[in-house]
Amino acid sequence: MSEIIRIHNMVLHTNALGPFDRSAIWLQGCRRHCENCVSIKTKALDEGSLTTVSNVFKSLASIPDIEGVTISGGEPLLQINALYELLGLIRAGTKLGVILYTGYYLNELYKMNNKKVNEIITKQTDVIIDGPYVDELNDEKGLRGSCNQTVHFLSDRYKNNRDYFSEGPRRAEIRASESELFFIGVPDRNTLVSWKEMAENLDTLFANVE
């Protein structure tokens, strides 16, 4: 039986979270309190949408023109069983590359001594970007939120794209739905300020709509 997974959002196509055209999934729930977190609405452990891992995989596998998938949050490792199943299905059933964000440092993941976590690291992901976001260490470069984070190339798949991950210009996309503006990407400071202003204005707008 497929694991239940709690998701905040999923976009089928983006160019803001990794090389090439890819899908992105934000898992719901995080226990950290990083100052100026750009994904504040992914924090609550009991919000988001519940679905099965198999349903998420079917959506990914049905997209013909993506190179990979980026998984973020929230904190993906809070849902280890579901994440492990999803990554296993991706590895076995597609040729997609996998980029995974986590607030844990890689050495902390190894210290968990968890078989599924170890397999996620050694077999199921191509890149892990690790560590909590530290606002004063935001150097506005690449796909790291702050320079305390490290881009770990766990396979050869993206090694020719090293500069893109650590030094390249940041990209950002904003998607709108009936009830939410959703930010995609790793923002520089100016973009982060603009994004927060837009989000606050949207909250005010919807608060006044009956």
Number of C-alpha atoms within 10 A of each C-alpha: 6 12 16 16 24 22 22 22 16 16 14 16 17 20 16 22 25 26 16 14 17 24 26 27 20 23 27 28 25 20 12 13 11 14 11 14 17 19 18 15 16 23 21 14 15 11 14 19 12 13 14 16 22 18 14 15 18 13 12 23 16 10 13 7 11 19 17 22 25 23 22 24 25 26 24 25 23 17 16 16 15 20 22 21 20 22 20 18 17 22 16 11 12 13 12 20 22 24 25 24 24 22 22 16 16 17 9 12 17 13 10 10 10 12 10 15 20 16 14 22 19 12 14 26 23 22 23 23 23 23 21 20 23 16 15 10 12 17 15 20 20 24 26 24 28 20 19 15 25 18 20 19 16 17 14 9 12 18 15 8 12 14 13 17 23 19 14 14 14 22 17 16 14 10 10 9 7 6 10 12 16 15 19 20 19 23 25 18 13 9 14 17 14 11 18 14 12 13 16 11 12 15 14 11 11 12 9 8 6 4
